């Protein structure tokens, strides 16, 4: 089972989304996925790659695999308002 999010990668991500332009692009990316997309490798890896490019955060193959596996296993639905708030709670420093 996959544990929590990589703290180093999340730190880079948090610093990047402090820029409002990046923040709104991240919001658009997150809302463009459904839970069904994120349960499969194609969708999970796609989201990780898009977020990495959007935030200009370099990501190693291991970090990419870990993040995609975390997404596939956590069962988050970005289309659900309650779960969307939980996702932003993680970004602000909490856990799912």
Order of alpha helices (4+ residues) and beta strands (2+ residues): alpha-alpha-alpha-alpha-alpha-alpha
